[in-house]
Amino acid sequence: MTDTAAVNAELTVDAPHRELLDQVLDKWSLQVLNELCERPCRFNDLRRAIPAVTQKSLTATLRKLERNGIIERIVLSTRPVAVEYRITQLGKTLRGPVDVLLAWAAAHMLEIDSARDRFDAL
């Protein structure tokens, strides 16, 4: 697709799209996905890896990601029973688009900071 075609293409962001993007691209979800892309983790492993997240927020984030098929919850047959979270094949496909967004943010952060400063000065 050429740049002109991309500009002229209609971008439709319906409620289901917004809901999914809100759930998958929020602050905690991105950090959880970053951890799970490296290895499966138990709940407390994630808490240690993301110390700023509360137990309630982490639980809600994991449930949202599981509901959307991005991660899976595996009950391990250990004593006591343990639960491990793993990224799914579908979840792995998010890595590329998220990396592109993060690269865009890194490349334009100075411009964004300047725009924020100008706006805040008004």
Stockholm file with secondary structure:
# STOCKHOLM 1.0

chainA/1-122         MTDTAAVNAELTVDAPHRELLDQVLDKWSLQVLNELCERPCRFNDLRRAIPAVTQKSLTATLRKLERNGIIERIVLSTRPVAVEYRITQLGKTLRGPVDVLLAWAAAHMLEIDSARDRFDAL
#=GR chainA/1-122 SS CCHHHHHHSCCCCCHHHHHHHHHHSSHHHHHHHHHHHHSCEEHHHHHHHSTTSCHHHHHHHHHHHHHTTSEEEEEECCSSCEEEEEECHHHHTTHHHHHHHHHHHHHHHHHHHHHHHHHHHC
#=GC SS_cons         CCHHHHHHSCCCCCHHHHHHHHHHSSHHHHHHHHHHHHSCEEHHHHHHHSTTSCHHHHHHHHHHHHHTTSEEEEEECCSSCEEEEEECHHHHTTHHHHHHHHHHHHHHHHHHHHHHHHHHHC
//
